[in-house]
Amino acid sequence: MGTVTLINNETGEKFDFDLIDCTRGPKAVNFSKLFETTNIFSYDPGYGSTAGCESTISYVDGKNGKLLYRGMPIEEVVSKYKFTDVAKLLITGEAPKNEKESIEFDLELRHRSFLHEGLINIFSAFPDKAHPMANLSSAVAALSTFHFDSKDDINDYQVMARRIIAKITTLVAFSYRNSVGAPFIYPDISRGYVENFLYMLRAYPGGRLKYTINGEEEITALEIEALDKLFILHADHGQNASTTTVRNVASTGVHPYAAISAGINALWGPAHGGANEKVLDQLREIGDVNNVDKFIQRAKDKNYPFRLMGFGHRVYKNYDPRAKAIKALKDELDKKGIKMDSRLSEIAEKLEEVALNDDYFKERNLYPNVDFYSGIILTALKIPVELFTPIFVIGRMPGWCAQAIEHITNPYARITRPRQVYLGE
């Protein structure tokens, strides 16, 4: 461990601060005592150069386009595990060691997926056509009133994590069905985690799925696999806006579900998780592959209030590894029989081709991000557009839970209290 010397040019005073050797990535300067030592504080809008915590959960290497979950590359995680295995990996630090452990964890989640009837009644107070994200954040906050007495030690936090990971699919399905005035479909514990979610979205009263001319419309193994992989690719991503929100709110000692409800609201924004809806809207606005060049020029015109959605990322200065995996998944699903919207897919691929070969985009490191192709896959899976961001919530839930547990159980964690540069009278 080295040190960094800060020199006050006004007084000539010198102050030494320790360097922290991170296990991956650049070193960090320990400025935790900066104000106390120097009577000066740092100014960092958006916290792009500031670490607010230590973590062992996920690591993002933006320069080289890499993402790790508990030290494992995302490509390995997606190929080796299913989503419920990844959930266990993130919240406990260990993936299931064998198929028996994997099945046991999945079964535990199935049995925890039911909602208290009192919570279900809350949905009746929400107006028709409300966005599912509004319903969802309210319902998760309300969940703390039904499970308020289990926040004493790490085992209680583990139970809380498993409970909300299990119930979030039910809450999302109920939020959507309530928003369109459809009756609720209760969980079916004979179905796995992802299949059960699709069942609760699609089924009719009596537990029947939709019938077609060709017979009963089944939930296919390919659909389950596709959505499972999308959940995995969204499971955690360092200290993004919603994760930082969860940690900040949790730092006050509030109930963990209240902190996660705040994270859901942060994710809703179009600059964060809500971007996947906007990408699909924009592809439809472009309308035809022949219009791509015109929209590219608009994006490059500084006097035109337009930007391409799904390109660029706050951290990645290279191709987002999640976007690579999602594009590969799109192509694989198309070959195996889940047909993509060919017009939207063609427009997206043309946009990517032009942008990756255009100096304007290359100089600004504007590569496709995780939102660029995900909407096309979700549409092919018959997921309504208004559910795109709630789908993100399901995927991100294990990460939020892991981050909250890590913060709450850290004896050195403090309540979040940034300073401000005051410019008023």
LOLOGU-700282 format. One line per 10 residues: their letters; for each residue y, z, x of N, C-alpha, C. Coordinates in steps of 0.2 Angstrom, whole numbers. Example, Ala and Ser with C-alpha at 12.3 -4.5 7.8 and 13.67 -1.06 7.14 Angstrom:
BEGIN
as	-28,39,66,-22,39,62,-16,39,66 ~ -11,35,64,-5,36,68,0,39,64
***
This chain:
BEGIN
mgtvtlinne	-6,0,4,0,0,0,6,0,4 ~ 11,-5,3,17,-5,7,23,-2,3 ~ 29,-4,5,35,-2,2,40,-7,2 ~ 45,-7,-3,50,-11,-3,56,-7,-3 ~ 61,-9,1,67,-6,2,73,-9,-2 ~ 76,-5,-6,82,-7,-10,88,-4,-7 ~ 93,-9,-5,99,-7,-2,105,-7,-7 ~ 109,-2,-8,115,-2,-12,120,-5,-8 ~ 123,-11,-9,128,-14,-5,135,-10,-5 ~ 136,-7,-11,142,-3,-12,142,3,-7
tgekfdfdli	136,7,-7,136,13,-3,133,13,4 ~ 129,7,5,124,7,10,118,11,10 ~ 117,15,5,111,19,4,105,14,3 ~ 99,17,6,93,14,6,88,18,2 ~ 84,14,-2,79,18,-6,72,14,-5 ~ 67,18,-4,60,15,-3,56,16,-9 ~ 53,10,-11,48,11,-17,41,8,-15 ~ 36,11,-18,30,9,-16,28,2,-19 ~ 24,-1,-16,21,-7,-18,14,-6,-21 ~ 12,-8,-27,5,-7,-30,1,-14,-28
dctrgpkavn	-5,-13,-26,-9,-18,-24,-13,-19,-31 ~ -12,-24,-34,-16,-26,-40,-22,-29,-38 ~ -28,-28,-42,-34,-31,-40,-34,-39,-40 ~ -30,-42,-45,-28,-49,-45,-21,-50,-46 ~ -19,-56,-43,-12,-57,-44,-7,-54,-39 ~ -1,-55,-40,4,-53,-35,5,-45,-35 ~ 8,-42,-30,9,-35,-30,15,-33,-35 ~ 15,-27,-36,20,-24,-41,24,-19,-37 ~ 31,-19,-38,35,-13,-36,35,-8,-41 ~ 33,-2,-39,33,4,-43,41,7,-44
fsklfettni	44,4,-49,51,6,-51,51,12,-56 ~ 46,15,-57,46,20,-62,51,26,-61 ~ 53,27,-55,58,32,-53,64,29,-51 ~ 65,22,-52,71,19,-50,78,22,-52 ~ 78,24,-59,84,27,-61,85,34,-58 ~ 80,38,-59,80,44,-56,82,45,-49 ~ 80,40,-45,81,40,-38,88,37,-36 ~ 90,32,-39,96,28,-37,102,28,-42 ~ 101,31,-48,106,31,-54,107,23,-56 ~ 103,19,-54,103,12,-56,97,10,-60
fsydpgygst	97,6,-65,91,3,-68,91,-4,-68 ~ 85,-7,-69,85,-15,-69,86,-18,-76 ~ 88,-24,-76,90,-28,-82,85,-34,-82 ~ 80,-34,-87,75,-39,-87,74,-41,-94 ~ 78,-45,-97,77,-48,-104,71,-51,-105 ~ 67,-49,-110,60,-51,-112,55,-49,-107 ~ 57,-44,-103,52,-41,-98,47,-46,-94 ~ 50,-52,-93,46,-56,-89,44,-54,-82 ~ 48,-50,-79,47,-47,-72,45,-40,-72 ~ 43,-37,-78,42,-30,-79,35,-28,-82
agcestisyv	31,-24,-78,25,-22,-81,26,-15,-84 ~ 24,-14,-91,25,-8,-94,19,-4,-94 ~ 13,-6,-91,7,-3,-92,2,-5,-86 ~ -3,-1,-85,-9,-3,-81,-14,-5,-86 ~ -18,-10,-84,-24,-12,-89,-30,-15,-85 ~ -36,-14,-88,-42,-17,-85,-45,-22,-90 ~ -41,-24,-96,-44,-27,-101,-45,-35,-100 ~ -39,-38,-100,-39,-45,-98,-34,-47,-93 ~ -34,-52,-90,-30,-54,-85,-28,-62,-86 ~ -22,-63,-85,-19,-70,-86,-16,-73,-80
dgkngkllyr	-19,-78,-77,-16,-81,-71,-13,-87,-73 ~ -6,-87,-75,-3,-92,-77,-2,-98,-73 ~ -1,-97,-66,0,-102,-61,-6,-107,-61 ~ -12,-104,-61,-18,-107,-60,-22,-109,-66 ~ -19,-107,-72,-22,-108,-78,-29,-104,-79 ~ -29,-98,-78,-35,-94,-79,-34,-88,-83 ~ -40,-86,-87,-40,-80,-91,-46,-77,-90 ~ -46,-70,-89,-52,-66,-88,-52,-61,-94 ~ -58,-60,-96,-60,-54,-101,-64,-49,-97 ~ -61,-43,-95,-65,-38,-91,-68,-41,-85
gmpieevvsk	-64,-45,-82,-66,-48,-75,-70,-55,-76 ~ -72,-57,-82,-76,-63,-83,-71,-69,-85 ~ -72,-75,-82,-68,-81,-84,-70,-82,-92 ~ -65,-84,-95,-65,-86,-102,-70,-91,-103 ~ -71,-96,-99,-76,-101,-100,-83,-98,-100 ~ -84,-93,-96,-91,-90,-96,-92,-86,-102 ~ -87,-82,-104,-87,-78,-110,-89,-82,-116 ~ -86,-88,-117,-87,-92,-123,-94,-95,-123 ~ -97,-97,-117,-103,-100,-117,-109,-94,-117 ~ -107,-88,-115,-113,-83,-115,-113,-78,-121
ykftdvakll	-108,-77,-124,-108,-72,-129,-105,-74,-136 ~ -107,-71,-141,-104,-72,-148,-98,-67,-149 ~ -94,-68,-154,-88,-64,-155,-89,-57,-155 ~ -94,-54,-159,-96,-47,-160,-98,-44,-153 ~ -101,-48,-148,-102,-46,-142,-96,-45,-138 ~ -91,-49,-139,-85,-49,-135,-81,-43,-138 ~ -81,-42,-144,-78,-36,-147,-80,-30,-144 ~ -87,-29,-143,-90,-23,-140,-87,-23,-132 ~ -87,-29,-129,-85,-29,-122,-78,-26,-121 ~ -74,-28,-125,-67,-27,-125,-65,-19,-126
itgeapknek	-68,-17,-132,-67,-10,-134,-70,-5,-130 ~ -76,-6,-127,-80,-1,-123,-81,-3,-116 ~ -79,-9,-114,-79,-11,-107,-86,-14,-105 ~ -91,-14,-110,-98,-16,-108,-100,-21,-114 ~ -102,-27,-112,-105,-31,-117,-112,-28,-119 ~ -115,-30,-124,-122,-28,-126,-127,-31,-120 ~ -131,-26,-118,-136,-28,-113,-142,-32,-114 ~ -143,-32,-121,-149,-36,-123,-148,-38,-130 ~ -152,-42,-133,-152,-44,-140,-152,-39,-145 ~ -156,-34,-143,-156,-28,-148,-150,-24,-149
esiefdlelr	-146,-23,-143,-139,-20,-143,-134,-24,-147 ~ -135,-31,-146,-131,-36,-149,-132,-35,-157 ~ -138,-36,-159,-139,-35,-166,-137,-29,-169 ~ -138,-23,-166,-136,-17,-168,-129,-16,-169 ~ -125,-19,-165,-118,-18,-165,-115,-23,-171 ~ -118,-29,-172,-117,-33,-177,-118,-30,-184 ~ -124,-27,-184,-126,-23,-191,-121,-18,-192 ~ -119,-14,-187,-114,-9,-188,-108,-11,-191 ~ -106,-17,-189,-99,-20,-192,-101,-22,-199 ~ -106,-25,-200,-108,-27,-207,-107,-21,-212
hrsflhegli	-110,-16,-210,-110,-10,-215,-104,-7,-215 ~ -99,-8,-210,-92,-5,-211,-87,-10,-214 ~ -90,-16,-216,-85,-21,-219,-82,-20,-226 ~ -85,-15,-229,-83,-14,-236,-76,-10,-236 ~ -72,-11,-241,-66,-7,-242,-66,-2,-247 ~ -63,3,-246,-62,8,-252,-59,5,-258 ~ -62,7,-264,-59,4,-270,-52,5,-271 ~ -49,11,-269,-42,12,-269,-38,7,-265 ~ -40,5,-260,-37,1,-256,-37,-6,-259 ~ -42,-8,-262,-43,-15,-265,-38,-15,-271
nifsafpdka	-37,-9,-274,-32,-9,-280,-25,-10,-278 ~ -23,-9,-271,-16,-10,-269,-15,-18,-269 ~ -20,-22,-268,-18,-29,-268,-15,-31,-275 ~ -17,-28,-280,-14,-30,-287,-6,-29,-287 ~ -4,-25,-283,4,-24,-283,7,-30,-279 ~ 4,-34,-275,7,-39,-272,8,-45,-276 ~ 14,-49,-276,15,-54,-280,11,-60,-278 ~ 10,-65,-283,6,-71,-282,10,-75,-277 ~ 6,-79,-273,9,-83,-268,12,-80,-262 ~ 12,-73,-261,14,-70,-255,10,-72,-249
hpmanlssav	13,-73,-244,10,-75,-238,4,-70,-236 ~ -2,-72,-234,-7,-68,-233,-6,-63,-227 ~ -1,-65,-222,1,-60,-217,5,-54,-220 ~ 9,-55,-225,12,-50,-228,8,-45,-231 ~ 3,-48,-235,-2,-44,-238,-6,-40,-233 ~ -8,-43,-228,-13,-41,-222,-9,-35,-219 ~ -3,-36,-216,0,-30,-213,1,-24,-217 ~ 2,-25,-223,3,-19,-228,-4,-16,-229 ~ -9,-20,-230,-16,-17,-231,-18,-13,-225 ~ -17,-16,-219,-19,-12,-213,-15,-6,-212
aalstfhfds	-9,-6,-214,-5,1,-214,-8,6,-219 ~ -10,3,-225,-12,7,-230,-19,10,-228 ~ -23,6,-224,-29,9,-222,-29,15,-218 ~ -24,17,-215,-23,23,-211,-23,29,-216 ~ -21,28,-223,-21,33,-228,-28,35,-230 ~ -33,30,-229,-40,31,-231,-44,34,-225 ~ -41,33,-219,-45,35,-213,-40,39,-209 ~ -38,45,-211,-32,48,-207,-34,53,-203 ~ -40,56,-203,-42,62,-199,-47,61,-193 ~ -47,55,-190,-51,54,-185,-47,51,-179
kddindyqvm	-43,55,-176,-39,53,-170,-39,59,-165 ~ -45,62,-163,-44,67,-159,-47,66,-152 ~ -52,61,-151,-54,60,-144,-57,53,-144 ~ -59,51,-138,-61,44,-137,-66,41,-142 ~ -71,46,-144,-76,44,-148,-73,42,-155 ~ -68,46,-157,-65,45,-164,-61,38,-163 ~ -58,36,-158,-55,30,-157,-60,24,-157 ~ -66,25,-154,-71,20,-154,-73,19,-162 ~ -73,24,-165,-75,23,-173,-70,19,-176 ~ -63,21,-175,-58,18,-178,-58,10,-176
arriiakitt	-59,9,-170,-59,2,-168,-65,-2,-172 ~ -71,1,-172,-76,-3,-175,-75,-4,-182 ~ -72,1,-185,-70,1,-193,-66,-5,-194 ~ -60,-5,-190,-55,-10,-192,-57,-17,-190 ~ -61,-18,-185,-64,-24,-183,-69,-27,-188 ~ -73,-22,-191,-77,-24,-197,-73,-26,-203 ~ -68,-22,-205,-65,-23,-211,-59,-28,-211 ~ -57,-31,-205,-52,-35,-205,-54,-42,-208 ~ -60,-44,-208,-62,-50,-211,-62,-50,-219 ~ -64,-44,-221,-63,-42,-228,-56,-42,-230
lvafsyrnsv	-52,-39,-227,-45,-39,-228,-41,-46,-228 ~ -43,-50,-223,-40,-57,-223,-43,-61,-229 ~ -49,-60,-231,-52,-64,-236,-49,-62,-243 ~ -48,-55,-244,-45,-52,-250,-37,-54,-250 ~ -34,-54,-244,-27,-56,-244,-26,-63,-247 ~ -30,-67,-244,-30,-74,-246,-31,-75,-254 ~ -37,-72,-256,-39,-74,-263,-34,-71,-268 ~ -31,-65,-266,-26,-62,-270,-20,-66,-270 ~ -18,-70,-265,-12,-74,-264,-13,-80,-269 ~ -19,-82,-270,-20,-88,-274,-23,-86,-281
gapfiypdis	-23,-80,-283,-26,-77,-289,-33,-78,-290 ~ -37,-78,-285,-44,-79,-286,-48,-72,-285 ~ -53,-71,-289,-57,-65,-289,-59,-63,-282 ~ -60,-57,-280,-62,-55,-274,-70,-55,-274 ~ -73,-57,-268,-80,-58,-266,-81,-52,-261 ~ -86,-48,-263,-87,-42,-259,-92,-44,-253 ~ -92,-41,-247,-96,-43,-241,-103,-43,-243 ~ -107,-47,-240,-114,-47,-240,-117,-45,-234 ~ -120,-40,-233,-123,-37,-227,-129,-41,-224 ~ -131,-46,-228,-137,-50,-226,-134,-55,-221
rgyvenflym	-128,-56,-221,-124,-62,-217,-121,-59,-211 ~ -121,-62,-206,-118,-60,-199,-110,-60,-200 ~ -107,-58,-195,-100,-56,-195,-96,-63,-197 ~ -97,-68,-194,-93,-74,-195,-95,-77,-202 ~ -101,-78,-203,-104,-81,-209,-101,-77,-215 ~ -101,-70,-215,-99,-66,-220,-92,-68,-222 ~ -88,-69,-217,-80,-70,-218,-80,-77,-222 ~ -83,-82,-220,-83,-88,-223,-86,-88,-230 ~ -91,-84,-231,-94,-82,-238,-88,-79,-242 ~ -85,-74,-240,-80,-71,-244,-74,-75,-246
lraypggrlk	-73,-80,-241,-68,-85,-243,-70,-90,-248 ~ -76,-92,-248,-78,-98,-252,-82,-97,-258 ~ -85,-91,-259,-90,-90,-264,-86,-89,-271 ~ -90,-90,-276,-88,-89,-283,-91,-82,-285 ~ -88,-79,-291,-91,-73,-293,-98,-74,-295 ~ -102,-68,-293,-109,-69,-294,-112,-70,-287 ~ -108,-71,-282,-111,-73,-275,-113,-80,-274 ~ -111,-84,-279,-113,-91,-278,-108,-95,-274 ~ -110,-99,-269,-106,-104,-266,-105,-110,-270 ~ -100,-114,-268,-98,-120,-272,-104,-125,-273
ytingeeeit	-105,-128,-279,-110,-133,-280,-107,-140,-279 ~ -111,-144,-276,-109,-151,-276,-114,-156,-279 ~ -113,-162,-279,-118,-167,-282,-124,-166,-278 ~ -124,-165,-272,-129,-165,-267,-133,-158,-267 ~ -131,-153,-271,-134,-147,-272,-129,-141,-269 ~ -132,-136,-267,-127,-130,-265,-124,-131,-258 ~ -118,-130,-258,-114,-131,-252,-115,-125,-247 ~ -119,-126,-242,-120,-120,-238,-115,-119,-232 ~ -115,-113,-229,-111,-112,-223,-116,-114,-218 ~ -114,-119,-214,-118,-122,-209,-118,-118,-202
aleiealdkl	-123,-118,-198,-123,-114,-192,-118,-117,-187 ~ -116,-124,-188,-111,-127,-184,-104,-124,-185 ~ -103,-123,-192,-96,-120,-194,-96,-113,-191 ~ -101,-109,-192,-101,-102,-189,-100,-102,-182 ~ -103,-106,-178,-102,-107,-171,-95,-108,-169 ~ -92,-113,-173,-85,-116,-171,-80,-110,-172 ~ -81,-107,-178,-76,-101,-179,-77,-95,-175 ~ -83,-94,-173,-85,-89,-168,-81,-90,-161 ~ -82,-96,-159,-79,-98,-153,-71,-97,-153 ~ -68,-99,-159,-61,-98,-160,-59,-91,-159
filhadhgqn	-63,-87,-163,-61,-80,-162,-61,-77,-155 ~ -66,-79,-151,-67,-77,-144,-61,-79,-140 ~ -59,-85,-141,-53,-88,-137,-47,-84,-139 ~ -46,-81,-145,-40,-77,-146,-41,-70,-145 ~ -46,-67,-143,-48,-60,-143,-43,-56,-139 ~ -40,-58,-133,-35,-54,-130,-32,-59,-125 ~ -26,-57,-123,-22,-61,-119,-16,-57,-115 ~ -18,-52,-112,-13,-48,-108,-8,-45,-112 ~ -2,-44,-109,3,-40,-113,8,-45,-117 ~ 5,-49,-122,9,-53,-126,13,-49,-131
astttvrnva	17,-53,-135,22,-49,-139,19,-44,-144 ~ 13,-47,-147,10,-42,-152,6,-37,-149 ~ 3,-38,-143,-1,-33,-140,4,-27,-137 ~ 10,-30,-134,15,-25,-132,18,-21,-138 ~ 18,-24,-144,21,-20,-150,16,-15,-152 ~ 9,-17,-151,4,-12,-153,5,-6,-148 ~ 5,-7,-142,6,-2,-137,12,2,-138 ~ 18,-1,-139,24,2,-140,24,7,-146 ~ 21,5,-151,21,9,-157,16,14,-156 ~ 10,13,-153,5,18,-152,8,23,-147
stgvhpyaai	12,22,-143,15,27,-138,19,32,-142 ~ 21,32,-148,24,37,-152,19,42,-155 ~ 12,41,-154,7,45,-157,6,44,-164 ~ 8,38,-167,7,36,-174,-1,35,-174 ~ -3,34,-181,-10,32,-182,-11,25,-179 ~ -17,24,-176,-18,18,-173,-18,12,-178 ~ -20,13,-184,-19,7,-189,-12,5,-190 ~ -7,10,-190,0,9,-191,2,5,-185 ~ 0,6,-179,2,2,-173,-1,-5,-174 ~ -7,-6,-176,-10,-12,-177,-6,-16,-182
saginalwgp	-4,-13,-188,0,-16,-193,6,-19,-190 ~ 9,-15,-186,15,-18,-182,14,-24,-178 ~ 8,-24,-175,6,-30,-171,5,-36,-175 ~ 2,-35,-181,1,-41,-186,8,-44,-187 ~ 13,-40,-189,19,-42,-190,22,-46,-184 ~ 21,-43,-178,24,-47,-172,20,-54,-172 ~ 14,-54,-173,10,-60,-172,12,-65,-177 ~ 15,-63,-183,17,-68,-188,22,-73,-186 ~ 26,-71,-182,32,-75,-180,30,-82,-177 ~ 34,-88,-179,32,-94,-177,33,-95,-169
ahgganekvl	36,-91,-166,36,-91,-158,30,-88,-155 ~ 25,-85,-159,19,-82,-157,13,-84,-161 ~ 10,-80,-165,4,-83,-168,5,-88,-174 ~ 11,-88,-177,13,-92,-182,14,-99,-180 ~ 13,-101,-173,14,-107,-171,9,-112,-173 ~ 3,-110,-174,-3,-114,-176,-1,-118,-182 ~ 2,-114,-187,4,-117,-193,9,-123,-192 ~ 14,-121,-187,19,-126,-186,17,-132,-183 ~ 12,-132,-178,9,-138,-175,6,-143,-180 ~ 3,-140,-185,0,-144,-190,5,-148,-194
dqlreigdvn	10,-144,-196,16,-146,-200,19,-152,-196 ~ 20,-151,-189,23,-156,-185,19,-163,-185 ~ 12,-162,-184,8,-168,-183,8,-172,-190 ~ 9,-168,-195,10,-172,-202,16,-175,-203 ~ 21,-172,-200,28,-175,-200,28,-181,-196 ~ 25,-181,-190,25,-187,-186,21,-193,-190 ~ 16,-191,-193,13,-196,-198,9,-201,-195 ~ 10,-204,-190,7,-210,-187,7,-210,-180 ~ 2,-212,-177,2,-213,-169,7,-217,-166 ~ 9,-222,-170,15,-226,-168,22,-223,-168
nvdkfiqrak	22,-217,-171,28,-213,-171,29,-208,-165 ~ 24,-208,-161,23,-203,-156,29,-203,-151 ~ 30,-210,-148,35,-211,-143,42,-209,-146 ~ 43,-210,-152,50,-208,-155,51,-201,-155 ~ 46,-197,-157,46,-190,-157,46,-187,-150 ~ 43,-190,-145,44,-188,-138,51,-188,-136 ~ 54,-194,-137,61,-195,-135,66,-190,-139 ~ 64,-188,-145,68,-183,-148,67,-176,-144 ~ 61,-174,-142,60,-168,-139,64,-168,-132 ~ 65,-174,-129,68,-174,-123,76,-174,-123
dknypfrlmg	78,-175,-129,86,-176,-130,89,-169,-131 ~ 92,-167,-127,95,-160,-127,100,-159,-133 ~ 103,-165,-135,107,-164,-141,104,-165,-148 ~ 97,-165,-148,94,-166,-154,90,-159,-155 ~ 91,-156,-161,88,-149,-162,80,-150,-164 ~ 76,-152,-159,69,-153,-160,65,-152,-154 ~ 59,-148,-155,55,-147,-149,48,-148,-152 ~ 43,-150,-147,36,-151,-149,33,-145,-149 ~ 30,-143,-155,26,-137,-156,19,-138,-152 ~ 17,-132,-149,10,-132,-146,10,-134,-139
fghrvyknyd	16,-135,-136,17,-137,-129,21,-131,-125 ~ 19,-129,-120,22,-124,-116,20,-117,-117 ~ 21,-113,-113,19,-106,-114,23,-101,-109 ~ 24,-96,-111,28,-91,-108,25,-89,-101 ~ 19,-89,-101,15,-87,-94,12,-93,-91 ~ 9,-97,-94,5,-103,-91,10,-108,-88 ~ 9,-110,-82,13,-115,-79,8,-121,-77 ~ 2,-120,-80,-3,-125,-80,-6,-126,-86 ~ -12,-130,-87,-15,-131,-93,-18,-124,-96 ~ -17,-122,-102,-19,-116,-105,-27,-117,-105
prakaikalk	-31,-112,-102,-38,-113,-102,-41,-113,-109 ~ -38,-109,-113,-40,-109,-120,-39,-115,-124 ~ -34,-119,-122,-32,-125,-125,-38,-130,-123 ~ -40,-130,-116,-45,-134,-114,-51,-133,-118 ~ -53,-127,-119,-59,-125,-122,-59,-127,-129 ~ -53,-127,-133,-53,-129,-140,-53,-136,-140 ~ -50,-140,-136,-50,-147,-136,-58,-149,-135 ~ -61,-146,-130,-68,-148,-129,-72,-146,-136 ~ -71,-141,-139,-74,-139,-145,-73,-144,-150 ~ -67,-146,-151,-65,-151,-156,-69,-158,-155
deldkkgikm	-69,-160,-149,-73,-166,-148,-81,-165,-149 ~ -83,-159,-147,-90,-157,-148,-92,-157,-156 ~ -88,-154,-160,-89,-153,-167,-89,-160,-170 ~ -84,-164,-168,-84,-171,-171,-90,-175,-170 ~ -93,-174,-164,-99,-178,-162,-105,-175,-166 ~ -105,-168,-168,-111,-165,-171,-110,-166,-179 ~ -105,-168,-181,-105,-169,-188,-99,-166,-192 ~ -95,-161,-189,-89,-158,-193,-84,-163,-191 ~ -82,-167,-196,-77,-172,-195,-70,-169,-195 ~ -66,-171,-190,-59,-169,-189,-55,-174,-194
dsrlseiaek	-49,-172,-195,-44,-177,-198,-43,-182,-193 ~ -45,-188,-193,-45,-193,-188,-37,-195,-186 ~ -33,-195,-192,-26,-197,-191,-23,-192,-187 ~ -23,-185,-189,-20,-180,-185,-23,-179,-178 ~ -29,-180,-177,-33,-179,-171,-30,-185,-166 ~ -29,-191,-169,-27,-196,-165,-19,-195,-162 ~ -15,-193,-167,-8,-191,-165,-8,-186,-160 ~ -12,-181,-161,-12,-175,-156,-14,-178,-149 ~ -19,-182,-149,-22,-184,-142,-17,-189,-139 ~ -13,-193,-143,-8,-197,-140,-2,-193,-138
leevalnddy	0,-188,-142,5,-183,-139,3,-180,-133 ~ -3,-178,-132,-5,-175,-126,-5,-180,-120 ~ -7,-186,-121,-8,-191,-116,-1,-193,-114 ~ 4,-194,-118,11,-196,-116,14,-190,-113 ~ 14,-184,-115,17,-178,-112,14,-177,-105 ~ 8,-177,-104,5,-176,-98,7,-181,-92 ~ 9,-187,-94,11,-192,-90,19,-193,-89 ~ 22,-189,-93,30,-189,-93,33,-184,-88 ~ 37,-187,-84,40,-182,-79,44,-176,-82 ~ 47,-178,-88,51,-172,-91,46,-166,-93
fkernlypnv	40,-168,-95,36,-162,-97,32,-159,-91 ~ 31,-164,-86,28,-161,-80,32,-157,-76 ~ 39,-158,-75,43,-154,-72,44,-148,-75 ~ 43,-147,-81,45,-141,-85,38,-137,-87 ~ 32,-140,-84,26,-137,-85,24,-136,-92 ~ 26,-141,-96,24,-141,-103,18,-144,-105 ~ 12,-140,-104,6,-142,-106,4,-140,-113 ~ -1,-143,-116,-4,-140,-122,-6,-133,-122 ~ -4,-129,-127,-7,-122,-127,-12,-121,-132 ~ -14,-115,-133,-19,-113,-138,-18,-115,-145
dfysgiilta	-12,-116,-147,-11,-118,-154,-11,-125,-155 ~ -12,-129,-150,-11,-137,-151,-16,-140,-155 ~ -23,-138,-153,-28,-141,-156,-32,-137,-162 ~ -30,-130,-162,-34,-126,-166,-33,-127,-173 ~ -27,-129,-175,-26,-131,-182,-30,-137,-185 ~ -32,-142,-180,-36,-147,-182,-43,-145,-184 ~ -45,-140,-179,-52,-138,-180,-52,-133,-187 ~ -47,-129,-188,-47,-125,-194,-47,-129,-200 ~ -43,-134,-200,-43,-139,-206,-50,-142,-207 ~ -53,-144,-202,-60,-147,-203,-65,-142,-205
lkipvelftp	-64,-135,-204,-68,-130,-207,-66,-128,-214 ~ -61,-131,-217,-59,-130,-223,-55,-123,-224 ~ -52,-122,-219,-48,-116,-219,-41,-118,-221 ~ -38,-114,-226,-31,-116,-228,-26,-115,-223 ~ -21,-118,-223,-16,-118,-218,-13,-111,-217 ~ -12,-108,-223,-9,-101,-223,-13,-96,-221 ~ -19,-98,-219,-24,-93,-216,-25,-94,-209 ~ -21,-98,-206,-22,-100,-198,-20,-93,-194 ~ -14,-90,-196,-12,-84,-192,-16,-78,-194 ~ -18,-77,-200,-23,-72,-201,-30,-73,-197
ifvigrmpgw	-32,-79,-196,-38,-80,-192,-36,-78,-185 ~ -30,-79,-183,-28,-76,-176,-29,-69,-176 ~ -27,-66,-182,-27,-58,-182,-35,-56,-181 ~ -39,-59,-185,-46,-57,-184,-49,-58,-177 ~ -47,-63,-173,-49,-64,-166,-46,-59,-162 ~ -39,-58,-163,-36,-53,-158,-37,-46,-160 ~ -40,-44,-165,-41,-37,-167,-45,-33,-161 ~ -50,-36,-158,-54,-32,-153,-49,-30,-147 ~ -45,-35,-146,-40,-34,-140,-35,-29,-142 ~ -32,-29,-148,-27,-24,-150,-30,-17,-150
caqaiehitn	-36,-17,-152,-40,-10,-152,-41,-8,-145 ~ -43,-12,-141,-44,-10,-134,-38,-8,-130 ~ -33,-12,-132,-26,-10,-128,-24,-3,-131 ~ -24,-2,-138,-22,4,-141,-26,10,-138 ~ -33,9,-137,-37,15,-134,-35,16,-127 ~ -34,11,-123,-32,11,-116,-25,15,-116 ~ -21,14,-120,-14,17,-120,-15,24,-122 ~ -18,25,-128,-18,32,-131,-22,37,-126 ~ -27,35,-123,-31,39,-119,-29,40,-112 ~ -23,36,-110,-21,37,-103,-16,43,-103
pyaritrprq	-18,48,-99,-14,54,-99,-7,54,-96 ~ -6,48,-92,0,47,-89,5,42,-93 ~ 2,40,-99,7,35,-103,12,39,-106 ~ 18,36,-107,24,39,-110,26,35,-116 ~ 30,38,-120,33,35,-126,37,29,-123 ~ 37,23,-126,41,17,-123,48,19,-125 ~ 52,18,-120,60,19,-121,64,15,-116 ~ 64,8,-117,68,5,-112,76,7,-112 ~ 79,5,-107,86,6,-107,90,0,-109 ~ 96,0,-110,100,-6,-112,106,-6,-107
vylge	108,-13,-107,115,-14,-103,120,-14,-109 ~ 124,-9,-109,129,-8,-114,135,-12,-112 ~ 138,-16,-117,144,-20,-115,149,-19,-121 ~ 148,-14,-125,153,-12,-130,159,-8,-128 ~ 163,-7,-133,169,-3,-131,167,4,-129
***
